Amino acid sequence: MSLTRPSIRSRVSLEDWLEPFDCYISPTDEWLRPRFDLEGARELSSQTVRMAEEDGFDSMTTVHVIDGRADSADTVHLIEGGPDRYSESDEPMVVALRIRWTGVGQDPVHAVSVSHATPKDIKAARKRKVSGRGPRRAVVVQIEWQWLFRDGDAASAVDVCPPRPDGLYRVGDGHWPWTYVEWTCACGSVWNWHEDQCGTCDLTRDRQPEHQSTT
């Protein structure tokens, strides 16, 4: 009989940088390493890209979700990170992701190759589109632009986040300063989001007095 406890739903934030995200956590994990479904990964992508566009990519990490089909031909995808603010060049940093969709389901990490975009990549990205009618696939990557601008090594700056056995994606992999979203009970006790019943007065998070905010 398996002694593994199932994941539980919670809510986390990334300090004061990003808005809260619904996620799943393991009760036995001593570190806060949230896992996200594809919807959560897309929201992470939206918020991180928006913040990078506002504050500059050269100090940010962004998340990206690329959709495809299991029987699609290989495709090339370009992700642009803007120019380096500390360089005289106005040319944007562009990363090329070459995805072998027939291998994504078995080994997503090795089905994606990464490099700086070349003219050949740009041409391929324009010509090759995701095709096929097979099962849907998704590739989730995070790009450490600050390392890319500093060291110039695209392969080491891009991490593919493979789905775990439960189908969820771990982003940040223990390096991001995730914190639990807290809620405050009417009695004044403070609890992490997944602790949905107050241990002091037994009120639940969703059955607070109407004037009491839980966010």
C-alpha positions in Angstrom: 0.0 0.0 0.0 1.4 3.4 -1.0 2.1 5.8 1.8 2.4 8.8 -0.5 0.0 11.6 0.5 -1.9 13.3 -2.4 -1.1 16.9 -3.4 -3.3 19.5 -1.9 -4.5 22.8 -3.3 -3.0 26.0 -2.0 -2.2 29.5 -3.1 1.2 31.1 -3.3 2.8 34.5 -4.3 6.2 35.5 -5.3 7.0 38.0 -2.6 5.5 41.3 -3.8 6.4 40.9 -7.5 3.5 38.8 -8.8 -0.2 38.3 -8.0 -1.2 35.1 -6.1 -1.4 31.8 -8.0 -3.5 28.7 -7.3 -1.2 25.7 -7.1 -0.7 22.3 -5.6 1.8 21.4 -2.8 3.0 18.2 -1.2 2.3 18.0 2.5 5.6 16.0 3.0 7.8 18.5 1.1 10.0 20.4 3.6 10.5 23.1 1.0 7.8 25.2 -0.6 8.0 24.0 -4.2 4.5 24.6 -5.7 3.3 22.8 -8.8 1.0 24.3 -11.4 -1.4 23.0 -14.0 -1.2 24.4 -17.5 -3.7 27.2 -16.7 -1.4 28.2 -13.8 1.7 28.0 -16.0 0.0 30.3 -18.6 -0.9 32.8 -15.9 2.8 32.7 -14.7 3.8 33.3 -18.3 1.5 36.3 -18.7 2.6 38.0 -15.5 6.3 37.4 -15.8 6.4 38.6 -19.4 4.4 41.7 -18.6 6.7 42.5 -15.7 9.8 42.0 -17.9 8.3 44.3 -20.6 7.8 46.9 -17.9 11.1 46.6 -16.0 13.5 45.1 -18.5 14.2 41.5 -19.5 17.9 41.7 -18.5 16.9 41.4 -14.8 14.0 39.0 -15.1 13.0 35.3 -15.5 10.1 34.7 -17.7 7.9 31.6 -18.2 6.6 30.5 -21.6 4.1 27.8 -22.6 4.2 26.5 -26.2 1.4 24.3 -27.5 1.6 21.6 -30.1 0.5 18.2 -31.2 2.1 14.8 -30.6 2.3 14.1 -34.3 3.4 17.5 -35.5 6.5 18.1 -37.5 9.4 19.8 -35.7 8.9 23.5 -35.2 11.1 26.5 -34.3 9.8 29.2 -31.9 11.5 32.5 -31.3 11.3 34.2 -27.9 12.5 37.8 -27.8 13.9 39.4 -24.7 14.5 42.9 -25.7 17.8 44.8 -25.8 20.4 44.9 -23.0 20.0 48.2 -21.3 23.7 48.2 -20.4 24.9 47.7 -24.0 25.3 50.2 -26.8 23.4 47.8 -29.1 19.7 48.1 -29.7 19.4 44.6 -31.0 17.1 42.4 -29.0 18.2 39.1 -27.5 16.3 36.3 -29.2 16.3 32.7 -28.2 15.3 29.9 -30.6 13.6 26.8 -29.3 13.5 23.8 -31.6 10.8 21.4 -30.5 10.6 17.8 -31.6 6.9 17.2 -30.9 7.1 13.4 -31.4 9.4 13.2 -28.4 7.7 15.7 -26.1 5.5 13.1 -24.5 8.3 10.7 -23.6 11.2 13.1 -22.8 10.3 16.8 -23.0 13.7 18.0 -21.8 15.6 16.4 -24.6 12.9 17.1 -27.2 13.8 20.8 -26.9 17.0 22.3 -28.2 18.0 25.9 -27.4 20.3 28.4 -29.1 20.6 32.0 -30.0 18.3 32.7 -33.0 20.1 32.6 -36.4 18.7 33.8 -39.7 18.0 30.2 -40.5 16.0 29.9 -37.3 14.0 33.0 -38.1 13.2 31.6 -41.5 12.2 28.3 -40.1 10.0 29.9 -37.4 8.1 31.7 -40.1 7.6 28.7 -42.3 7.0 25.9 -39.9 3.7 25.8 -38.0 2.4 23.3 -35.5 0.5 20.7 -37.5 -1.2 17.3 -36.8 -4.3 16.1 -35.2 -2.7 14.0 -32.5 -3.0 14.5 -28.7 -2.2 17.9 -27.5 1.2 18.6 -26.0 2.7 21.6 -24.2 6.2 22.6 -23.5 6.8 24.9 -20.5 10.1 26.7 -20.2 11.6 29.4 -18.0 14.3 31.7 -19.3 16.8 33.3 -17.0 17.4 36.5 -19.0 19.8 37.9 -16.5 22.2 35.0 -17.0 21.7 35.1 -20.7 22.6 38.8 -21.0 25.6 38.3 -18.7 27.1 35.0 -20.0 25.5 34.8 -23.5 24.9 31.0 -23.2 21.3 30.4 -24.3 21.4 26.7 -23.5 22.3 27.2 -19.8 19.8 30.1 -19.4 16.7 28.1 -20.5 15.2 25.4 -18.4 12.5 23.0 -19.7 10.0 22.3 -16.9 8.7 18.8 -17.6 5.4 17.7 -16.2 5.7 15.5 -13.2 3.9 12.2 -12.9 0.8 14.0 -11.6 0.7 16.1 -14.8 1.7 19.3 -12.9 4.6 21.6 -13.6 7.2 22.8 -11.1 8.4 26.3 -11.9 11.4 27.8 -10.1 12.4 24.4 -8.8 13.0 25.5 -5.3 15.0 28.6 -6.2 12.2 31.1 -6.4 11.2 32.8 -3.1 7.6 31.5 -3.1 5.5 32.2 0.0 2.1 31.0 1.0 -0.8 33.4 0.7 -2.3 33.8 4.2 -5.8 34.5 5.4 -6.9 36.0 8.7 -9.8 34.6 10.6 -12.3 36.8 12.4 -10.8 35.7 15.7 -7.4 37.2 14.6 -5.6 33.9 13.8 -3.5 33.8 10.6 -3.3 30.7 8.5 -1.7 29.5 5.3 -4.2 29.3 2.4 -4.5 25.5 2.3 -5.3 25.5 6.1 -8.9 26.3 5.4 -10.2 25.8 8.9 -9.1 28.0 11.8 -7.5 25.9 14.6 -8.5 28.5 17.2 -12.2 29.0 16.7 -13.0 26.3 14.0 -14.4 28.9 11.6 -13.5 28.0 8.0 -11.9 30.3 5.5 -15.0 30.4 3.4 -17.5 30.9 6.3 -16.1 34.1 7.7 -18.4 37.1 8.7 -19.2 39.1 5.6 -17.1 42.1 6.7 -14.0 39.9 7.2 -11.6 39.7 4.3 -9.7 36.4 3.7 -7.3 37.7 1.1 
